[in-house]
Amino acid sequence: MSASEKKEAFNPVPEVQPLIGRTLFNETHEAFRETARRFFEREVAPNHSRYEEQGHVDRDLWNKAGEAGLLLTAIPEEYGGLGGDRIVSAVIMEEQARVGASAVGFSLHSDIVAPYIFNFGTEEQKQNYLPRMASGELVGAIAMTEPGTGSDLQGIKTRAEDKGDHWLLNGSKIFITNGYLCDIVIVAAKTGNSGQGSADTSLFIVEAGLDGFTKGTPLKKIGMKGQDTCELFFSDVKLPKDAILGAPGTGFGMLMKELAWERLLIAILAQGAAEFAFEHTLDYAKNRQAFGRPIASFQVQRHKLAQLASEVSLGRVYTDECLRAEVEGRLSPAGAASAKCWVSEMCSRVIDQCVQIHGGYGFMWEYPVARAFVDNRVHQIYGGTNDIMRELIARSL
Ligand SMILES: Cc1cc2nc3c(=O)[nH]c(=O)nc-3n(C[C@H](O)[C@H](O)[C@H](O)COP(=O)(O)OP(=O)(O)OC[C@H]3O[C@@H](n4cnc5c(N)ncnc54)[C@H](O)[C@@H]3O)c2cc1C
């Protein structure tokens, strides 16, 4: 059977039951899962290859997601959100992972960018931006990383000068998720001169379309090819005085506040990806014949599958417990860092073996595990690299 005959990309396979049952979800979460599942199966999966070719999702996918109630679910209803908990956010991420939809940047928009505005914005900023982000009219991004610095955020060079009646922003950012389609971006910039990066950093809400704000084309990545990730350039961009989020010099503190959740979010996506790859692989191994029998019947492969099932289940239990801790307000930075670190590495380990079990087909782009292999490597890199995560965990010991 040729690779194209066996095309199976983005067709979810029957779900494999985890080795240990999950207890996180109530009826509301499960009902919401149905909505999210329908959306990803109908609106995203059939178009995903095209997104990969064009380097970004269609702009109107954001409006459709807004109409379906999938954006800003954890933001209160008075600002256009659903008023749900972070388990609802996790359900959306799981359903995205279930179809291998790596092109979609909803979680960054809803669960990272919007909370900055909700937690630190003025009432005017909240009213101005959140309802439009919830409807998909505005796409959000956050820009910290620069060509010269990523892990060492205190070393950023982008600067906003206080010019009395406005701020003047200069600098550039790289690797910005949702960057190409974004309508607003939270930009980290230096505003002070104390020499202490943490005290000199502020955050600004910058609207696309302002004079001097330009975007690069989507960057060519080895994976997540459909997710728009690009460079942003700021050349003498005049920002209104009220574009600042919180007080000058408090940006670093704001960036730190939600880091545990942002790291858990990556663990949730990586866990979903590991399950996605494992499910496809189990299905494949049961159906692929060699020497007159399914490859899953060879003891070597059976034991490998058992090992993968165990690894995936361990990740699931730890991720779920971290999510429970997050909802109950007791997730520690080190706990979140270890979830991000361990689950992202487990994800890569598992997918590597899933590719192996697929043989040559595992190396073919139209196979979900091939895409998963390259799509998910980045979980070890962004959101703070895993080396930095280990540093954080070590500090807590
Ligand atoms: C697909 C993608 C999407 C992204 N989206 C965003 C986004 O939306 N917004 C945003 O701001 N950024 C984004 N990033 C950037 C990402 O967060 C950074 O790439 C990451 O933080 C690492 O920074 P760097 O690339 O500059 O690597 P560096 O900081 O240069 O690190 C290089 C290597 O050195 C190691 N290293 C650095 N410091 C230490 C240390 N103290 N101890 C031990 N080892 C160390 C690192 O672990 C790494 O292995 C994205 C990146 C990618 C690839």
The ligand as a MOL file (V3000), in Angstrom:
LIG
                    3D

  0  0  0     0  0            999 V3000
M  V30 BEGIN CTAB
M  V30 COUNTS 53 58 0 0 0
M  V30 BEGIN ATOM
M  V30 1 C 7.6320 28.3740 17.2670 0
M  V30 2 C 8.0590 29.4050 18.2840 0
M  V30 3 C 7.1170 30.2550 18.8160 0
M  V30 4 C 7.5050 31.2270 19.7320 0
M  V30 5 N 6.5710 32.1280 20.1840 0
M  V30 6 C 6.9720 33.1970 20.9320 0
M  V30 7 C 6.0550 34.2540 21.2640 0
M  V30 8 O 4.8690 34.2030 20.9210 0
M  V30 9 N 6.5230 35.3150 21.9460 0
M  V30 10 C 7.8260 35.4170 22.3510 0
M  V30 11 O 8.1950 36.4060 22.9670 0
M  V30 12 N 8.7280 34.4240 22.0550 0
M  V30 13 C 8.3300 33.3350 21.3540 0
M  V30 14 N 9.2340 32.3410 21.0340 0
M  V30 15 C 10.6160 32.4670 21.4640 0
M  V30 16 C 11.0320 31.4660 22.5380 0
M  V30 17 O 10.3850 31.7330 23.7540 0
M  V30 18 C 12.5620 31.5410 22.6360 0
M  V30 19 O 13.0880 30.9920 21.4270 0
M  V30 20 C 13.1010 30.7920 23.8260 0
M  V30 21 O 12.7470 31.4440 25.0220 0
M  V30 22 C 14.6350 30.6400 23.7820 0
M  V30 23 O 15.2780 31.8430 23.4940 0
M  V30 24 P 16.3930 31.8960 22.3350 0
M  V30 25 O 15.8100 31.2910 21.1170 0
M  V30 26 O 16.8840 33.2880 22.2490 0
M  V30 27 O 17.5460 30.9410 22.8390 0
M  V30 28 P 18.7690 31.3510 23.8130 0
M  V30 29 O 18.2630 32.0810 24.9860 0
M  V30 30 O 19.8220 31.9940 22.9750 0
M  V30 31 O 19.2610 29.9070 24.2680 0
M  V30 32 C 20.0740 29.0770 23.4470 0
M  V30 33 C 20.4450 27.8370 24.2590 0
M  V30 34 O 21.1770 28.2270 25.4430 0
M  V30 35 C 20.5520 27.7030 26.5830 0
M  V30 36 N 20.6730 28.6430 27.6990 0
M  V30 37 C 20.4050 29.9660 27.7020 0
M  V30 38 N 20.5800 30.4740 28.9210 0
M  V30 39 C 20.9520 29.4430 29.7320 0
M  V30 40 C 21.2580 29.3130 31.1180 0
M  V30 41 N 21.1820 30.3610 31.9640 0
M  V30 42 N 21.5950 28.1030 31.6050 0
M  V30 43 C 21.6610 27.0250 30.7810 0
M  V30 44 N 21.3720 27.0840 29.4660 0
M  V30 45 C 21.0070 28.2710 28.9480 0
M  V30 46 C 19.0980 27.4940 26.1950 0
M  V30 47 O 18.4870 26.5020 27.0190 0
M  V30 48 C 19.2270 27.0560 24.7470 0
M  V30 49 O 19.4720 25.6770 24.6810 0
M  V30 50 C 8.8520 31.3150 20.1570 0
M  V30 51 C 9.8000 30.4230 19.6350 0
M  V30 52 C 9.4220 29.4820 18.7090 0
M  V30 53 C 10.4820 28.5670 18.1420 0
M  V30 END ATOM
M  V30 BEGIN BOND
M  V30 1 1 1 2
M  V30 2 1 2 3
M  V30 3 2 2 52
M  V30 4 2 3 4
M  V30 5 1 4 5
M  V30 6 1 4 50
M  V30 7 2 5 6
M  V30 8 1 6 7
M  V30 9 1 6 13
M  V30 10 2 7 8
M  V30 11 1 7 9
M  V30 12 1 9 10
M  V30 13 2 10 11
M  V30 14 1 10 12
M  V30 15 2 12 13
M  V30 16 1 13 14
M  V30 17 1 14 15
M  V30 18 1 14 50
M  V30 19 1 15 16
M  V30 20 1 16 17
M  V30 21 1 16 18
M  V30 22 1 18 19
M  V30 23 1 18 20
M  V30 24 1 20 21
M  V30 25 1 20 22
M  V30 26 1 22 23
M  V30 27 1 23 24
M  V30 28 2 24 25
M  V30 29 1 24 26
M  V30 30 1 24 27
M  V30 31 1 27 28
M  V30 32 2 28 29
M  V30 33 1 28 30
M  V30 34 1 28 31
M  V30 35 1 31 32
M  V30 36 1 32 33
M  V30 37 1 33 34
M  V30 38 1 33 48
M  V30 39 1 34 35
M  V30 40 1 35 36
M  V30 41 1 35 46
M  V30 42 1 36 37
M  V30 43 1 36 45
M  V30 44 2 37 38
M  V30 45 1 38 39
M  V30 46 1 39 40
M  V30 47 2 39 45
M  V30 48 1 40 41
M  V30 49 2 40 42
M  V30 50 1 42 43
M  V30 51 2 43 44
M  V30 52 1 44 45
M  V30 53 1 46 47
M  V30 54 1 46 48
M  V30 55 1 48 49
M  V30 56 2 50 51
M  V30 57 1 51 52
M  V30 58 1 52 53
M  V30 END BOND
M  V30 END CTAB
M  END
